[in-house]
């Protein structure tokens, strides 16, 4: 996608130097800072402190992390240590385990001398496939948008789509999942407008989705998270679409905290609630999302303090609560399958229930 009009991916491989470059998201939207990842520790740190975030990009970064580890030491013990270190960085997004398992499956049967190169190739494949996957998700969701648009009383009026957090290209390698159909609709000339919810406490909507959409020229309006119900109630939202960090085999969806409330409000007002879901985000080993999906607990400081640019243009963090206020910071919540209108995958649109997902599993085979 575009940064200042130039095409980029959020993670780019430097083949000659065998390193990866990322956009350090902790500097966005105020600065586009590229950062080089050269070691397994660099990759783990980037995921942990959210220089990279978003389920697919976490997975892609971890894959490069395994390559870095194997380049230095290709033993089974080093592989296991790197796997465990990278896996421990963030708990909720299943793409992390998916990518680590995928690279490990490829390298384990190989002799030590061949492992690093195989890991590098697999990391590149994960990146390339992510781009194709997200483009396909966008195509399928675009058809859903077109059908909604066609049914509007005034089909020339903008299609108002609400999203939460950031499931755009900066959360993936390119395109994004939930934002992919928005880009494709805009590029195809559809009159589309996006309600971007701020996403307290880290502000991924305000700082990342709003930034991406502006770079691409897509009309959008930022709202505080608590405005969602009000807009849905007033008929100002035609569809909600979000990304996900983990979907269970019965279609329960974990996504950024606040997603569940949007799904409830969408259901109450008869507005479709779509989840853009690459197959790599489905955890086939669990069914009950509320019981089985680990929810990341984050620092209270993200709730009690607010970062931003001060009048001199310098980054600053300010306290917004009485000193010493106790705060709780759940990173994600679970939306039960019954509130999800459909899961939009790269293989098409599926109902969020065990039977539909079993059909998807049979269609894609046992590799996933
Ligand atoms: O904590 P984050 O910013 O990594 O959370 C990201 C999300 O919740 C996204 O919606 C999800 O990972 C899907 S990204 C395509």
Boltz pocket constraint, residues with backbone or C-beta under 6 A from the ligand:
constraints:
  - pocket:
      binder: B
      contacts: [[A, 53], [A, 54], [A, 55], [A, 56], [A, 93], [A, 164], [A, 165], [A, 166], [A, 167], [A, 168], [A, 171], [A, 172], [A, 176], [A, 177], [A, 178], [A, 204], [A, 242], [A, 243], [A, 244], [A, 245], [A, 255], [A, 256], [A, 331]]
      max_distance: 6.0
